[in-house]
């Protein structure tokens, strides 16, 4: 059955960005049709670590992450659930004096962005967080950062958008999207066609393909952050953890399970990713070393996901450089969960108002236009700012 | 180039031992990995060394088969690389990750025989988590492995041949069996009779257990449904409903229950096997050809791990899979023997159809699970939570249900709660269990200690 839907805004991708854009657009009265190839919020948005943190983000993301911080506070009003969101604090650890120096520089550079970072020396770190290994040089605490349950939060954005009147179509994979000079026409593998004046490309790890279809080739790659979860344990980890330089991140959920990430998985032929066995020992060993209370604990599951990543670890966010009415929001590079709702709101402002008060110039797709190839070849040297995130 | 890698057999029950035997006969030296300390599998589980109960007492009418299998394994020991007490917890790119007596190890393979057996299929009912409630298989293991009964006055509930066998074994061992409560109706058994006549020995054995139990004063009831377990800290009895709808109370201090068996398929999933829904087992099973070849190259499936068929079939299927493995390696394999094994397996398959008619899965059970009954005991999720999630329209398949409710997310990773969750989800959606899909498996297959790799090295990784 070939169906045709005419709508104001078509959205490809029902992750936290696409679904929150749908929600905010409905609030502004726009007709919205959202297409997801599987289930909304089931990919990177739903299986990520669950960190909701501002600390560690680059300066260019400060206004966006600050707005997201406000939106997370309003989560129950927005999507009808708190999604297990807690402002536990985010503690970024330093292994060495150099790490500590980097944390100090970061605090100085981000002053005025109201993160209220507190630098803790080794003695204070031991006094306040005695469950950590005693070999650390210090840490930086962002008291109002925290974590949430992505399995609940991301699908809830899609449900809230649907309740607000957005048409949410799952198991609807896009085969082809084109612009005829006036409108977009999107053809799906199930025969559905969608016509819209505006198209939002929120397709995560698959968004680069959509952009390329409109002549905008960007060096988006797929990453598969590796995570594991322990059996429920008595509560000890009072904050969400990251570490300067990356490599491990950890939090403990209300039920007592510890969620710990670090290293990578690998893509499988079926489009899902799986943990890489070569990365498992390092993750186990690092967790046992950093968190002595875990040494007697058992791991009940490893998992990973499929996430889009850009060479500079900043998203592509904003209008297309080539096609009027096309907007991109993808390549969150392992740090999209916290900023996702704010990006959705920004997209709604770009569509309805033509501009957003949040500065997003740093994320323009044009930054790859000239040197896409060079960028793709660059190594992942600045990884530490984003690794412990999502 | 490294030396040729040995074929690996996971599981040393009836299927695994017979597979090993066939490979050894062909001159190979397979690696045999088993979670238990001694070979035999669940059905022919051996007690620890030094226990003195004889095999007739341990295995009843099957003691000769048990003894033959144990002897076969003993004779194989010089010719196989036997790894008892070893958990296979991951499989990726031709390497199995192991935990051997708490230590990490890994073995590469090019040929893998999966003979991981089965566990009880359980569906929740009110009070099923009360201390003193065991699975049928668990009750049997306590008796076989440790010579312990699960209680002094024990009731057995559920369906399948195991129900009567375990009750008989308990009674023979001196336990007081309060009653055997079969969810299958007498009419089911009569309907299955023509099919069962093809296997007079099996039918005779079943009738013998029933007659023996009756003669020893054990009440047998058919068409039963549980109402609830009585007692708080400990089982004090069982309230049950008979086929006519009348409720009764039975005094007992322990309850063994199970609704036939459920294949252990996680290793097959991690090894990349394709799965199909099997209507008879009401479960997703790894796809295989009649010889036992899985869809993943070099992977073979044998025994209950590939679909429930019992110990006799497992022995045949283990040998058949090994012959297929030899054939695929270009080694001489007895094709006439292979054909005879397949014929025999087909015959047992038809018998399984008849058994399924005699002891049908109680399709109304899941519907009747009250909302406040815990469905997933690891994560403490009730049937009501699942139904409420379905009512929001958010969950139409198992992986989504897991994400939204945590069902199957705990220690057992769905091994125990998966069957019940699928039935409740399917019931709430008004679809067949086939339509709700299969939980994607992740490593580890069973929990591993975080300290497993204290040194941070992965054995078996090419350098």
Boltz contact constraints between the chains, C-beta under 6 A:
constraints:
  - contact:
      token1: [A, 39]
      token2: [B, 400]
      max_distance: 6.0
  - contact:
      token1: [A, 151]
      token2: [B, 403]
      max_distance: 6.0
  - contact:
      token1: [A, 231]
      token2: [B, 411]
      max_distance: 6.0
  - contact:
      token1: [A, 277]
      token2: [B, 90]
      max_distance: 6.0
  - contact:
      token1: [A, 277]
      token2: [B, 92]
      max_distance: 6.0
  - contact:
      token1: [A, 277]
      token2: [B, 97]
      max_distance: 6.0
  - contact:
      token1: [A, 278]
      token2: [B, 458]
      max_distance: 6.0
  - contact:
      token1: [A, 278]
      token2: [B, 461]
      max_distance: 6.0
  - contact:
      token1: [A, 281]
      token2: [B, 453]
      max_distance: 6.0
  - contact:
      token1: [A, 281]
      token2: [B, 456]
      max_distance: 6.0
  - contact:
      token1: [A, 281]
      token2: [B, 457]
      max_distance: 6.0
  - contact:
      token1: [A, 281]
      token2: [B, 458]
      max_distance: 6.0
  - contact:
      token1: [A, 282]
      token2: [B, 456]
      max_distance: 6.0
  - contact:
      token1: [A, 284]
      token2: [B, 450]
      max_distance: 6.0
  - contact:
      token1: [A, 284]
      token2: [B, 452]
      max_distance: 6.0
  - contact:
      token1: [A, 284]
      token2: [B, 453]
      max_distance: 6.0
  - contact:
      token1: [A, 285]
      token2: [B, 453]
      max_distance: 6.0
  - contact:
      token1: [A, 285]
      token2: [B, 456]
      max_distance: 6.0
  - contact:
      token1: [A, 287]
      token2: [B, 450]
      max_distance: 6.0
  - contact:
      token1: [A, 288]
      token2: [B, 450]
      max_distance: 6.0
  - contact:
      token1: [A, 288]
      token2: [B, 451]
      max_distance: 6.0
  - contact:
      token1: [A, 294]
      token2: [B, 450]
      max_distance: 6.0
  - contact:
      token1: [A, 295]
      token2: [B, 451]
      max_distance: 6.0
  - contact:
      token1: [A, 297]
      token2: [B, 450]
      max_distance: 6.0
  - contact:
      token1: [A, 298]
      token2: [B, 447]
      max_distance: 6.0
  - contact:
      token1: [A, 298]
      token2: [B, 449]
      max_distance: 6.0
  - contact:
      token1: [A, 299]
      token2: [B, 448]
      max_distance: 6.0
  - contact:
      token1: [A, 299]
      token2: [B, 450]
      max_distance: 6.0
  - contact:
      token1: [A, 300]
      token2: [B, 411]
      max_distance: 6.0
  - contact:
      token1: [A, 300]
      token2: [B, 447]
      max_distance: 6.0
  - contact:
      token1: [A, 301]
      token2: [B, 442]
      max_distance: 6.0
  - contact:
      token1: [A, 302]
      token2: [B, 442]
      max_distance: 6.0
  - contact:
      token1: [A, 302]
      token2: [B, 443]
      max_distance: 6.0
  - contact:
      token1: [A, 303]
      token2: [B, 442]
      max_distance: 6.0
